[in-house]
Amino acid sequence: MTIITGIATREGTADDNADAAKIYTMNDDTVGAAVVDGIGHGPHTSATVPLLAQVAARISARRGPLAGLLTAAELIADSGADGEEADAVAVAVRMYPDDDIAVVNWTGDARAYGWDGERLELYTDDHTVGAQLRANGVALEIAREHDNWLRTTLARASIGTVYTAGVKDPLVILTSDGVHDQIPADEMEALVREHADDPQALADALVAAAQPDDDGYRDDATAVILHRAAC
């Protein structure tokens, strides 16, 4: 087996791209990957987030995605002399070419999906107040107003706030909210179905499909694809 990858990001309508994604392949073909979505567009965000993604991807490949995210978190755990260090949400994965389960860790509202050739399944749950309210039976229209309220972030990450999932599907998709919040679920599944055999085409299609909201705002959109396939 081999792991084929794709990666794409597109700047939104804000001043700069606060998303970043990295993929790292070890000499034994183990792959680590991460999507990091910076919070806001502060003075450090667009400069720091690529570093966070690089660290998370490399450590994920070698030590696993929990270690990857917690290591990246250490880079921004201190707010710095000006008190304006970057913060972010993130999702990371490690995939072995000869293991049928990929391990995913995440904090915040970055997501991981799996595709088995027939259905697209979400393996993560958003760490937002809105998601927590829905899980506790609060009316959807009320919960929806709290979807941008994060319960945890990368700078505050700990073992207790970085969740874990195992994905048995051969195709794993990591996204920032500029993808999954701005593409209808059925359209996203249709894109995966169409491009499942070409990870780079799928990554490109996902970030290109993100549409502006009613106010004309379009978030930064980022996707990483890992596909375990026969050589």
C-alpha positions in Angstrom: 0.0 0.0 0.0 1.0 3.6 -0.5 -0.4 6.9 0.7 -1.3 9.5 -1.9 -1.9 13.1 -0.6 -3.4 16.4 -1.6 -3.3 19.8 0.0 -4.9 23.1 -0.9 -5.7 26.4 0.7 -7.5 29.6 -0.5 -7.5 33.0 1.1 -10.9 34.3 2.1 -12.2 37.9 1.9 -10.2 39.0 4.9 -6.7 40.7 4.6 -4.6 37.5 4.7 -4.8 33.7 5.0 -4.9 32.7 8.6 -5.1 29.0 7.6 -2.2 26.6 7.0 -1.7 23.0 6.2 1.3 20.7 6.1 2.0 17.1 5.1 5.2 15.3 6.2 6.3 11.8 5.0 8.8 9.8 6.9 11.4 7.5 5.3 9.2 4.5 6.1 6.3 6.2 4.3 4.3 7.0 7.4 2.5 10.3 6.8 1.6 13.0 9.3 -0.6 15.9 8.3 -2.2 18.9 10.0 -4.7 21.7 9.2 -4.4 24.7 11.5 -7.0 27.5 11.4 -5.8 30.7 13.0 -8.3 32.6 15.1 -8.8 36.1 13.7 -6.2 38.0 11.7 -3.9 39.5 14.3 -0.3 40.6 13.7 1.2 37.2 14.4 -1.4 34.9 13.0 -0.6 34.5 9.3 3.2 34.3 10.2 2.8 31.8 13.0 0.2 29.4 11.8 2.3 27.8 9.0 4.9 27.1 11.7 2.3 25.4 13.9 1.1 23.3 11.0 4.7 22.2 10.1 5.4 21.2 13.7 2.1 19.4 14.1 2.6 17.5 10.9 6.2 16.4 11.6 5.6 15.4 15.2 2.3 13.6 14.2 4.2 11.4 11.8 6.8 10.4 14.3 5.0 10.5 17.7 1.3 10.6 16.8 -1.2 13.5 16.3 -1.8 14.0 20.1 1.9 14.8 20.5 1.8 16.8 17.3 -0.9 19.1 18.5 0.4 19.5 22.1 3.9 20.3 20.7 2.5 22.9 18.4 0.4 24.3 21.4 3.6 24.9 23.3 4.7 27.4 20.7 1.8 29.7 21.4 1.1 28.9 25.1 2.6 32.2 26.1 1.0 35.3 24.8 4.3 37.1 24.2 5.5 40.5 25.2 2.7 42.3 23.3 0.0 39.9 24.5 -1.1 39.2 21.0 0.4 35.9 20.1 -1.5 33.8 17.6 -4.1 31.2 18.6 -5.8 28.6 16.5 -7.9 25.5 16.2 -6.4 22.4 14.6 -6.8 18.8 13.4 -3.9 16.3 12.8 -3.6 12.7 11.6 -1.1 9.9 11.3 -1.5 7.3 8.7 0.6 4.2 8.2 0.7 2.6 4.7 0.3 -0.9 6.2 -2.3 -0.1 9.0 -6.0 0.2 8.2 -6.7 2.7 11.0 -5.6 6.3 10.9 -5.5 8.2 14.2 -6.9 11.7 14.3 -6.7 14.3 17.1 -8.3 17.7 17.1 -9.1 20.7 19.2 -11.7 23.4 18.2 -13.8 23.2 15.1 -11.3 21.9 12.5 -12.7 18.6 11.2 -11.8 15.1 9.9 -13.9 13.1 7.6 -13.6 9.5 6.2 -14.7 8.1 2.9 -15.1 4.4 2.4 -16.2 4.5 -1.3 -19.9 4.8 -0.5 -20.4 7.4 2.3 -18.8 10.4 3.8 -18.6 10.3 7.6 -17.6 13.0 10.1 -15.4 11.6 12.8 -14.9 14.7 14.8 -17.3 16.9 16.8 -16.8 20.7 17.0 -15.6 22.0 20.3 -18.0 25.0 20.2 -20.7 26.2 22.5 -23.3 25.7 19.7 -22.4 22.0 19.3 -22.6 21.5 23.1 -26.0 23.2 23.2 -27.4 21.0 20.4 -26.0 17.9 22.2 -28.0 18.9 25.3 -31.3 19.5 23.4 -31.3 23.3 23.1 -33.3 24.6 20.1 -31.3 24.7 16.9 -32.0 28.3 16.2 -30.6 29.2 19.6 -27.6 26.9 19.4 -26.7 28.1 15.9 -26.0 31.6 17.3 -23.2 30.1 19.4 -21.4 28.1 16.7 -18.5 30.7 16.7 -18.0 30.4 20.4 -15.0 28.1 20.9 -14.8 26.0 24.1 -11.1 25.2 23.6 -8.2 26.4 21.4 -4.7 25.2 20.5 -3.0 27.7 22.9 -5.0 26.2 25.8 -4.8 22.6 24.6 -4.2 19.8 27.1 -4.6 16.0 27.0 -8.1 16.5 28.3 -9.1 19.0 25.5 -7.5 17.3 22.5 -9.9 14.5 21.4 -9.0 11.3 19.5 -10.7 9.3 16.8 -9.7 6.3 14.8 -10.6 6.4 11.1 -10.8 3.0 9.3 -11.7 4.5 5.9 -8.9 4.5 3.3 -9.6 8.2 2.5 -9.2 10.8 5.2 -10.1 14.5 4.7 -9.0 17.3 7.1 -10.8 20.7 6.7 -10.9 24.1 8.2 -14.3 25.6 8.8 -14.0 27.7 5.7 -14.7 24.4 3.8 -17.2 22.5 5.9 -19.2 25.6 7.1 -19.5 27.0 3.6 -20.2 24.0 1.5 -23.5 22.1 1.9 -23.0 18.6 3.2 -24.6 17.0 0.1 -22.4 19.0 -2.2 -19.3 18.1 -0.2 -20.1 14.4 -0.5 -20.7 14.8 -4.2 -17.2 16.4 -4.6 -15.6 13.6 -2.6 -17.4 11.0 -4.7 -16.3 12.6 -8.0 -12.6 13.1 -7.0 -11.9 10.3 -4.5 -9.3 8.7 -6.7 -7.3 12.0 -7.1 -6.5 13.6 -3.7 -5.0 16.7 -5.1 -8.0 17.3 -7.4 -10.3 16.7 -4.4 -8.4 19.2 -2.2 -8.5 21.8 -4.9 -12.3 21.2 -5.5 -13.2 21.5 -1.8 -11.5 24.8 -1.3 -12.8 26.2 -4.6 -16.4 25.2 -3.7 -16.6 27.3 -0.6 -19.0 30.2 -1.1 -19.5 33.6 0.5 -22.3 33.9 3.1 -25.2 36.3 2.8 -23.0 39.2 3.9 -20.4 38.5 1.3 -17.9 37.1 3.7 -15.9 34.0 2.7 -13.6 32.4 5.2 -10.1 31.0 4.5 -10.6 27.5 3.2 -8.1 24.6 3.6 -8.2 20.9 3.0 -5.7 18.0 3.3 -6.4 14.6 1.7 -4.7 11.3 2.6 -5.6 8.2 0.6 -4.2 4.8 1.4 -4.2 2.9 -1.9 -2.7 -0.2 -3.6 0.6 0.5 -5.2 
